[in-house]
Each structure stands twice: as structure tokens, then as C-alpha cells.
Amino acid sequence: MTDPREIIDKSAMTTLQYVIVAITVLLNGMDGFDVLAISVAGPGILNEFGIDRAQLGVVLSMELIGMAVGSVLLGGVADKVGRRNMTLGCLIVMAAGMFLAATSTSVGMLSFYRVFTGLGIGGMLSTTNAVVAEFSNNKHRGLCISMMVIGYPLGGIVCGEAGKALLDATATNWRSMFMIGGVLSAALIPIVFFLMPESVHWLSRKQPVNALARINAALKKLGHSVVDALPTIAEEQRKKSVTDIFSRTLALSTILVTLAYFAHIISFYYILKWTPTIVTTMGIPASAASGVLTWANVGGALGGAAFGLLTTRIGLKPLSIAILLLGAVGVAVYGRAAPEVTSLSMLACFAGFFGNAGVSGLYTIVAYVFPTHVRATGTGFVIGVGRGGAVLSPIIAGFLLNGGSTLATVGLVMGLGSLVGAIVLVFLKLGGGKSGGTSTTSESLS
């Protein structure tokens, strides 16, 4: 009897599978667009509501709080209701939240809508990693995950260019950034509805009502042969639950990957959240500041692509550690940039390259650490708790800057996160596989 999961894992990828991977790139791109939209809008929010930089740091963190909560809570829901349903629900929340943010008339209202939007993005993040892992085959899984992660900086590039084209010198029309985000999120709803079937891995493991018919419908839509029967799930496998991320076999890996992600995100989000405001305080117009942020995301896209290609040649764990170390250097060096657009842009590109490549490494590690029945739960926990680092990042930097610390000092402090992440990964044990420490067998995703 052929296991339908093995058909996905061992067969060549079909056109629709590549299309679904491309959809996950777009979904992750909305995360990048939304997170960067508030950063690009930062100077306008600062001026309109008359707040200081420490208060702005809190506002910049609001959607990150929502993301953290959404990732932790909704990851488990995705493992129960399916990848497709969760993706559609999160897109609806994201679109509504972005439109509502554009109507904000106070800091409190804006903060509330940003938390709401973050809930949708958090749930999306915990689901998207599972989607790309389960719709790609063994051969290309690492590369496909890296391509998905590239969506984040690509969304940031679109956001930066939109800000550069639309915002005036002081970003008084900052609401336009959220209107664009709402339109883009809403446009993805019919794309997911018509093109993305439910995950064969999830259906095979969960076996809901009409599971065989749904599996065969999904296989046929993807362009694969159908199966005659459902795979046999041992009773001990059926008893497994979403709490297994803290079981004896997974608890240590869960803690280590979460800590590494948390620490690295502190460094990564310093560049993403504070670049526009830092650049404008140097006397550079807001439109040019958006351009500097664009270069950080160009570097991020290149870094994610480079990581995906390097995973076929270098072990996943040593490659990730090396990249996190270089990411720490990138953040520290960026803090010493001269107040000139070209040098700021190049150093932002360097920091973004290794920052997003590090995220690619951690996402890929997560996909292999957690089996199907807890993949979205585990991913959601890692991202949710890890996004606590994203919440802290702009707040820490804001208080340091408000307290009179130089950019060089702030950059050095904020770069320590990636260094800690690299050290933590040294202690993480991964199964033996050709990708230097990751198992690429179908069992690793079953």
C-alpha cells in the first residue's frame, strides 16, 4: 500500500506544488509588508501624535505582541483544523486589521488595530512554514523553505518602494501604507481559496471525515496518482497531541530552537524597525529613509536565496551558526554608519543579508525538528515566543537612544542577540542527514 505522504515526499514536484510554494512566498511577503509599513509610517506617526522615540518604540511593537500571541495560540489550531482553513482565516483578519489601522485617530486606537492585525499574521506564520514543508518533496524542501522566507524581505522591498513613491517629506500621509497592505492581503484570499488544497500530510495524519476522498482529490489536483486506502496510524501515534512539543523527546529541541530564534530576532528587528526613524533623525528625508530600508530587504532576499542554495552543499547547523555570527557583525557595523544615504544603504544591505539568511536557517531547522502532528504548533511556539524578541527589540533600542546612547553603542548591544543565537545552536542535536544534520526522510515529516 502506497502512503500518500511518500508520493509527495519522493515524487518530482509538479507545477501546482511550485505554485503553492510561490503562494507561501506571497503570504510571508504580507508579513514583511505589514511589519515594515508601521516602520515606514513611523516618522509620520511621531509627528502627528506628538510622541517621543521611546513611545514610538512601544507603538512599533504592538503588532509584534499580536503576532506572538497569534503564533502560540493559533499554531495549535492549524494542527487541528487544517492548513488551508487557517490560512484563509488569517488572511481575513490581516486584511481587516490593515484597513482599520488606516482609520486610526489616536495612538491607542492604532495600537489596538496593530495587535489585532498581528494575531492574523502570527497564525499565518505558524501555518505557512508547515504548508511549504508539506507541499514540497524531500529533495527541494530546504530550498523551498528558504524561498518562502525570502517573501518577508520581498514584501519589505515593496513596502519600502511604496513609501518612497507615496510618502511626502514628513510622512503625513502614512495611512496610505496600511490601505495598500489591506488591498494586497484581500487579493490573496481568492488565490488561496481556489489554488491551495488541504495538506496531504495533515489529512493522512489527522484522517478527518472523508479523508481518503479528500487526499485523492488533493493528489489529483496536484498532478499525482491517487491511493486506494488511508495509511495506517498506530494507536500510540493517534494519542499524540499538540502538547508533544514538550515531550521527553522534543522538549530540549523546542527550548533551544526557541531561544535561538528569540535572540536572533532581537538583532534582526532592530534594523527593520528603527532604520527609517534613525535615518530621518540624521536629517535625511523620510522618502530616502524608505530607500535605505529597501536595501536592507534587498540584502535579506539575497541572503535567503543564498542560504537555500548553500544548504545543498553545507550542513544546515554549521551554516546557520556561521550566518548568525556574521549577522551579529552586520548589526554592530551598521550602528557605526555615517549619515549618508549610500553608506547607510550598503551597510543595511549587509545586515539584512545575514539577518534574513539566519531566519531561513532557523525556519528550516524548525521544519525538521517537529513532526506533522505538531509542526504548526511547534512552529507557532518558536515564532510566537521568539517574536517576544521582536517586541523587545524596538523598545530596547528606543530607550537606549532616548537615554543618549550613541548609534555605535546601540548597534553593538543589539547585535549581541545573533551572537547568542549562534551559541545556542551549538547545543542543538539534529538527526543525521545529507544536509549536515537534518533528516530528509519522509519519517521526519510524518
Wavefront OBJ file of the C-alpha trace (Angstrom):
o trace
v 0.000 0.000 0.000
v 1.382 3.371 -1.027
v 1.487 6.039 1.648
v 0.194 9.307 0.095
v 2.821 11.226 2.070
v 5.537 9.284 0.294
v 4.067 10.316 -3.046
v 4.604 13.952 -2.071
v 7.984 13.341 -0.466
v 9.580 11.159 -3.150
v 7.977 12.273 -6.436
v 9.134 15.146 -8.585
v 7.367 18.376 -7.722
v 4.529 19.337 -10.048
v 3.619 22.762 -11.388
v 0.915 23.307 -8.775
v 3.297 22.406 -5.969
v 5.659 25.111 -7.183
v 2.698 27.478 -7.430
v 1.755 26.720 -3.803
v 5.330 27.404 -2.708
v 5.076 30.710 -4.613
v 1.832 31.457 -2.749
v 3.630 30.925 0.574
v 6.230 33.428 -0.615
v 3.422 35.954 -1.139
v 1.849 35.106 2.232
v 5.153 35.636 4.003
v 5.589 38.785 1.932
v 2.491 40.220 3.600
v 4.210 39.745 6.959
v 7.170 41.711 5.628
v 4.964 44.418 4.157
v 2.888 44.857 7.296
v 5.796 44.926 9.738
v 7.677 47.405 7.564
v 4.568 49.536 6.905
v 4.496 50.701 10.523
v 8.243 51.371 10.361
v 7.946 53.469 7.212
v 4.961 55.257 8.757
v 6.927 55.837 11.970
v 8.103 59.403 11.237
v 4.550 60.454 10.337
v 3.090 58.825 13.450
v 5.786 60.508 15.557
v 4.869 63.935 14.199
v 1.077 63.589 14.068
v 0.554 62.286 17.596
v 3.396 64.223 19.237
v 5.097 61.261 20.919
v 8.801 60.736 21.669
v 11.025 57.968 20.331
v 10.606 55.752 23.397
v 6.812 55.910 22.978
v 7.143 55.223 19.269
v 9.159 52.111 20.120
v 6.147 50.831 22.054
v 3.791 51.566 19.137
v 6.148 49.784 16.744
v 5.935 46.701 18.952
v 2.150 46.403 19.097
v 1.603 44.155 16.085
v 4.550 42.065 17.276
v 2.684 41.392 20.523
v -0.296 40.263 18.462
v 1.992 38.089 16.338
v 3.487 36.422 19.393
v 0.051 35.623 20.840
v -1.339 34.556 17.447
v 1.592 32.271 16.683
v 1.424 30.445 20.004
v -2.366 30.113 20.176
v -3.248 29.601 16.524
v -0.435 27.189 15.641
v -2.248 24.522 17.637
v -5.497 25.407 15.883
v -3.835 24.892 12.488
v -2.808 21.388 13.568
v -6.458 20.691 14.438
v -8.473 22.389 11.656
v -6.011 22.151 8.778
v -3.561 24.349 6.927
v -5.967 25.700 4.296
v -8.720 26.833 6.695
v -6.217 28.559 8.973
v -4.550 30.344 6.057
v -7.860 31.735 4.803
v -8.984 32.832 8.276
v -5.710 34.610 8.981
v -5.824 36.462 5.668
v -9.271 37.826 6.523
v -8.019 39.080 9.902
v -4.904 40.633 8.331
v -6.848 42.479 5.642
v -9.389 43.822 8.137
v -6.687 44.906 10.576
v -4.720 46.828 7.970
v -7.791 48.672 6.707
v -8.768 49.544 10.272
v -5.254 50.823 11.093
v -5.650 53.368 8.296
v -8.662 54.860 10.131
v -6.818 55.412 13.447
v -7.276 58.798 15.102
v -5.229 58.148 18.258
v -2.196 56.208 19.401
v -4.411 53.911 21.482
v -6.657 53.096 18.530
v -3.684 52.472 16.243
v -2.075 50.219 18.842
v -5.258 48.150 19.238
v -5.624 47.624 15.488
v -1.958 46.682 15.206
v -2.369 43.992 17.880
v -5.427 42.675 16.012
v -3.532 42.549 12.717
v -0.654 40.820 14.454
v -2.945 37.997 15.583
v -3.665 37.148 11.954
v -0.027 37.408 10.930
v 1.078 35.238 13.845
v -1.348 32.492 12.905
v -0.243 32.790 9.289
v 3.427 32.432 10.194
v 2.869 29.253 12.185
v 0.869 27.764 9.302
v 2.945 28.857 6.300
v 6.076 27.007 7.377
v 4.035 23.813 7.690
v 2.420 24.387 4.283
v 5.691 24.783 2.405
v 7.278 21.824 4.223
v 4.319 19.544 3.436
v 3.795 20.560 -0.205
v 7.471 20.222 -1.180
v 9.383 16.991 -1.735
v 12.413 15.737 0.173
v 14.879 16.879 -2.461
v 13.772 20.502 -2.568
v 12.290 21.016 0.915
v 15.181 23.072 2.322
v 15.315 25.255 -0.773
v 11.528 25.752 -0.799
v 11.520 26.826 2.853
v 14.282 29.316 2.112
v 12.312 30.666 -0.841
v 9.282 31.104 1.434
v 11.389 33.064 3.907
v 12.539 35.322 1.058
v 8.941 36.524 0.851
v 9.484 38.578 4.004
v 12.181 40.883 2.595
v 10.432 40.975 -0.790
v 7.346 42.293 0.984
v 9.608 44.768 2.733
v 11.055 45.891 -0.607
v 7.552 46.502 -1.968
v 6.701 48.410 1.209
v 9.894 50.481 1.083
v 9.372 51.385 -2.552
v 5.711 52.215 -1.906
v 6.770 54.510 0.923
v 9.443 56.090 -1.248
v 6.919 56.759 -4.012
v 3.914 57.802 -1.921
v 5.103 59.448 1.297
v 5.853 63.146 1.489
v 8.927 64.528 3.259
v 7.452 64.140 6.764
v 5.194 61.115 6.038
v 1.974 62.967 6.923
v 0.100 60.603 4.569
v 1.293 57.499 6.439
v -2.194 55.910 6.388
v -1.782 55.075 2.707
v 0.721 52.368 3.648
v -1.941 50.420 5.556
v -4.532 50.840 2.809
v -2.129 49.224 0.345
v -1.465 46.396 2.794
v -5.182 45.761 3.209
v -5.743 45.566 -0.546
v -2.823 43.152 -1.053
v -3.974 40.864 1.779
v -7.541 40.782 0.480
v -6.299 39.926 -3.026
v -4.629 36.759 -1.704
v -7.872 35.322 -0.291
v -9.324 34.054 -3.622
v -5.874 32.855 -4.733
v -5.566 30.594 -1.698
v -9.223 29.523 -1.882
v -9.030 28.273 -5.470
v -5.451 27.027 -5.763
v -4.403 25.542 -2.409
v -5.851 22.144 -1.400
v -5.509 20.787 2.103
v -2.131 19.301 3.030
v -1.866 15.586 2.210
v 0.439 15.157 5.207
v -2.135 16.726 7.538
v -5.042 14.706 6.083
v -3.045 11.473 6.310
v -2.086 12.075 9.920
v -5.400 13.536 11.143
v -7.752 11.396 8.999
v -10.931 13.501 9.344
v -14.304 12.555 7.798
v -13.923 11.643 4.087
v -10.134 11.725 4.497
v -9.440 9.280 1.650
v -11.608 11.196 -0.811
v -10.002 14.492 0.239
v -6.489 13.044 -0.020
v -7.172 11.717 -3.510
v -8.772 14.996 -4.567
v -5.679 16.842 -3.351
v -3.309 14.364 -5.028
v -5.228 14.593 -8.296
v -5.248 18.393 -8.170
v -1.502 18.380 -7.536
v -0.968 16.086 -10.519
v -0.109 12.841 -8.684
v -1.621 9.357 -8.718
v -4.331 8.519 -6.199
v -4.208 5.872 -3.446
v -6.538 3.007 -2.559
v -6.548 3.311 1.220
v -5.570 5.524 4.108
v -2.193 4.923 5.732
v -2.314 3.003 8.988
v -1.742 5.206 12.019
v -0.570 3.314 15.089
v -2.643 3.784 18.222
v 0.275 5.434 20.020
v 0.537 7.881 17.131
v -3.173 8.718 17.363
v -2.793 9.528 21.052
v -0.156 12.167 20.357
v -1.270 15.755 20.916
v -0.112 19.309 20.344
v 1.453 19.284 23.822
v 4.094 16.879 22.497
v 6.421 19.789 21.746
v 7.245 19.490 25.452
v 7.516 15.700 25.473
v 10.695 13.983 26.596
v 11.909 13.601 23.012
v 11.142 17.147 21.817
v 11.327 19.439 24.854
v 15.052 20.248 24.693
v 14.934 20.914 20.940
v 11.877 23.120 21.419
v 13.627 25.195 24.075
v 16.906 25.549 22.168
v 15.357 26.499 18.816
v 13.008 28.964 20.532
v 15.858 30.611 22.430
v 17.998 30.862 19.286
v 15.142 32.417 17.318
v 14.260 34.798 20.169
v 17.836 36.059 20.450
v 18.411 36.454 16.709
v 15.123 38.293 16.187
v 16.199 40.963 18.689
v 19.064 41.842 16.354
v 17.109 41.421 13.123
v 14.193 43.640 14.123
v 16.450 46.454 15.277
v 17.395 47.031 11.652
v 13.843 46.590 10.358
v 12.045 48.700 12.941
v 14.408 51.589 13.569
v 16.101 52.264 10.214
v 13.571 54.830 8.869
v 13.440 56.812 12.120
v 17.222 56.675 12.654
v 17.850 57.858 9.110
v 15.356 60.733 9.336
v 16.880 61.945 12.620
v 20.153 62.282 10.695
v 18.476 64.954 8.592
v 17.607 62.686 5.656
v 14.026 62.913 4.213
v 11.516 60.161 5.018
v 11.312 59.086 1.363
v 15.081 58.488 1.284
v 14.855 56.641 4.608
v 12.405 54.236 2.972
v 15.023 53.642 0.296
v 17.592 52.643 2.935
v 15.078 50.180 4.367
v 14.557 48.808 0.868
v 18.264 47.987 0.668
v 18.056 46.120 3.985
v 15.345 43.971 2.425
v 17.229 43.536 -0.840
v 20.037 42.121 1.278
v 17.513 39.944 3.096
v 16.163 38.490 -0.155
v 19.671 37.764 -1.415
v 20.612 36.225 1.931
v 17.601 33.910 1.939
v 18.311 32.786 -1.641
v 21.986 32.212 -0.874
v 21.095 30.164 2.192
v 18.722 27.963 0.198
v 21.437 27.192 -2.345
v 24.145 26.633 0.262
v 22.073 24.058 2.184
v 22.698 21.595 -0.676
v 26.457 21.911 -0.101
v 26.982 22.798 3.572
v 25.461 21.262 6.696
v 22.382 23.083 7.953
v 23.582 23.512 11.539
v 27.138 24.817 10.869
v 25.861 27.023 8.064
v 23.208 28.553 10.343
v 25.723 29.167 13.127
v 28.176 30.904 10.769
v 25.428 33.100 9.346
v 24.204 34.174 12.789
v 27.748 35.162 13.743
v 28.070 37.290 10.606
v 24.625 38.745 11.330
v 25.882 39.988 14.705
v 28.785 41.688 12.930
v 26.398 43.264 10.407
v 24.217 44.870 13.080
v 27.218 46.150 15.040
v 28.789 47.671 11.909
v 25.511 49.265 10.837
v 25.464 51.174 14.130
v 28.639 52.940 13.045
v 27.292 54.142 9.686
v 27.979 57.685 8.520
v 24.916 59.962 7.970
v 24.969 59.445 4.202
v 22.391 57.527 2.158
v 24.751 55.370 0.106
v 26.841 54.076 3.010
v 23.728 53.561 5.142
v 22.109 51.602 2.309
v 25.098 49.312 1.753
v 25.534 48.550 5.451
v 21.783 47.963 5.816
v 22.022 45.543 2.867
v 24.880 43.692 4.585
v 22.981 43.420 7.871
v 19.793 42.380 6.083
v 21.637 39.693 4.087
v 22.847 37.779 7.128
v 19.816 38.661 9.256
v 17.307 37.046 6.898
v 19.638 34.195 5.989
v 19.690 33.431 9.726
v 15.881 33.398 9.789
v 15.932 30.975 6.819
v 18.237 28.683 8.747
v 16.072 28.694 11.839
v 12.839 28.138 9.866
v 14.417 25.176 8.083
v 15.614 23.705 11.367
v 12.106 24.098 12.816
v 10.541 22.220 9.888
v 12.736 19.199 10.608
v 12.598 19.320 14.409
v 8.786 18.984 14.626
v 6.757 16.086 13.099
v 3.478 16.652 11.228
v 1.075 16.420 14.169
v 2.832 19.292 15.977
v 4.516 21.098 13.096
v 2.278 24.175 13.135
v 2.110 24.056 16.941
v 5.884 23.842 17.280
v 6.467 26.476 14.619
v 3.896 28.715 16.264
v 5.508 28.317 19.665
v 9.005 29.048 18.365
v 7.851 32.051 16.341
v 5.424 33.277 18.982
v 7.865 33.226 21.873
v 10.641 34.255 19.519
v 8.656 37.268 18.411
v 8.925 38.363 22.013
v 12.404 39.300 20.901
v 10.850 41.336 18.133
v 8.646 43.073 20.703
v 11.613 43.843 22.932
v 13.905 44.921 20.107
v 12.402 48.314 19.212
v 11.614 49.028 22.874
v 15.194 48.323 23.997
v 16.634 50.355 21.133
v 14.156 53.182 21.780
v 15.118 53.513 25.435
v 18.837 53.304 24.618
v 18.512 56.042 22.001
v 16.268 58.137 24.225
v 18.826 57.761 27.033
v 21.571 59.288 24.928
v 23.448 56.172 23.791
v 25.315 56.582 20.517
v 24.275 54.577 17.457
v 27.571 52.670 17.683
v 26.773 51.569 21.233
v 23.184 50.669 20.393
v 24.320 48.667 17.362
v 26.823 46.730 19.430
v 24.240 45.906 22.105
v 21.548 44.915 19.604
v 23.958 42.723 17.640
v 24.547 40.517 20.685
v 21.235 38.730 20.016
v 22.507 36.974 16.899
v 25.693 36.035 18.720
v 23.672 34.381 21.498
v 21.560 32.577 18.877
v 24.685 31.115 17.280
v 25.974 29.874 20.631
v 22.622 28.222 21.467
v 22.574 26.300 18.165
v 25.865 24.663 19.064
v 23.957 22.603 21.663
v 21.068 21.592 19.348
v 21.156 17.970 18.162
v 19.675 17.188 14.768
v 19.239 13.798 13.112
v 21.897 12.703 10.651
v 21.106 13.535 7.052
v 22.918 14.647 3.960
v 22.197 18.261 4.715
v 24.615 18.217 7.565
v 22.426 17.359 10.464
v 18.871 17.313 9.084
v 16.967 14.190 8.295
v 15.473 14.348 4.833
v 13.495 11.146 5.080
v 9.726 11.048 4.881
v 9.638 9.946 8.505
v 10.958 13.338 9.551
v 7.758 14.906 8.246
v 5.265 12.199 9.141
l 1 2 3 4 5 6 7 8 9 10 11 12 13 14 15 16 17 18 19 20 21 22 23 24 25 26 27 28 29 30 31 32 33 34 35 36 37 38 39 40 41 42 43 44 45 46 47 48 49 50 51 52 53 54 55 56 57 58 59 60 61 62 63 64 65 66 67 68 69 70 71 72 73 74 75 76 77 78 79 80 81 82 83 84 85 86 87 88 89 90 91 92 93 94 95 96 97 98 99 100 101 102 103 104 105 106 107 108 109 110 111 112 113 114 115 116 117 118 119 120 121 122 123 124 125 126 127 128 129 130 131 132 133 134 135 136 137 138 139 140 141 142 143 144 145 146 147 148 149 150 151 152 153 154 155 156 157 158 159 160 161 162 163 164 165 166 167 168 169 170 171 172 173 174 175 176 177 178 179 180 181 182 183 184 185 186 187 188 189 190 191 192 193 194 195 196 197 198 199 200 201 202 203 204 205 206 207 208 209 210 211 212 213 214 215 216 217 218 219 220 221 222 223 224 225 226 227 228 229 230 231 232 233 234 235 236 237 238 239 240 241 242 243 244 245 246 247 248 249 250 251 252 253 254 255 256 257 258 259 260 261 262 263 264 265 266 267 268 269 270 271 272 273 274 275 276 277 278 279 280 281 282 283 284 285 286 287 288 289 290 291 292 293 294 295 296 297 298 299 300 301 302 303 304 305 306 307 308 309 310 311 312 313 314 315 316 317 318 319 320 321 322 323 324 325 326 327 328 329 330 331 332 333 334 335 336 337 338 339 340 341 342 343 344 345 346 347 348 349 350 351 352 353 354 355 356 357 358 359 360 361 362 363 364 365 366 367 368 369 370 371 372 373 374 375 376 377 378 379 380 381 382 383 384 385 386 387 388 389 390 391 392 393 394 395 396 397 398 399 400 401 402 403 404 405 406 407 408 409 410 411 412 413 414 415 416 417 418 419 420 421 422 423 424 425 426 427 428 429 430 431 432 433 434 435 436 437 438 439 440 441 442 443 444 445 446
